[in-house]
Amino acid sequence: MIDADYLKKILGTIDETKYDGIASDKLMEQVCEAKLKDISDVDINKFKYHMDELWRSGLIIDYYSMHGDNWGYILSDEGITLNIRQLLLSPVGGQFYIELCKPTGVKKFKKALIKFGPAIVEQGISAAFKVFESAL
């Protein structure tokens, strides 16, 4: 389940870096508030789930490549490892973050998730941005 406050935390952490971006491993450590080796499986799975949605929706991009296939995770027999990517907010991601930061932004997004759930599942959470205002 998408956690709007958690999305806001991820996007805010990326936004703080402005045009320099943030390495995917550093982002995970900051959002999960622990060193990589100390992050629990539950926290890794939550982070990965939200990052996959942000990536799939085009709200975050790789600073060096517009054509990367993911935000830096690699699944292996040992679990998840990271191929370090420098991540930025896309223009839509930046605007989405601005909307989430408005006083009623998270509440509107939660309403959009309920009201437009099928479109969001199909098109990714960026679809919620398109309908943000209509979720009043």
LINKACOR-V481365 format. One record per helix or strand. SS is the DSSP state (alpha for helix, beta for strand). FROM is the first residue (numbers start at 1). TO is the last residue. If there is no record, write none. Layout:
SS,FROM,TO
SS,FROM,TO
//
This chain:
alpha,4,15
beta,22,23
alpha,24,32
alpha,36,38
alpha,41,56
beta,60,62
beta,65,65
beta,73,76
beta,79,82
beta,86,89
alpha,91,101
alpha,105,115
alpha,117,123
alpha,126,130
alpha,132,135
//
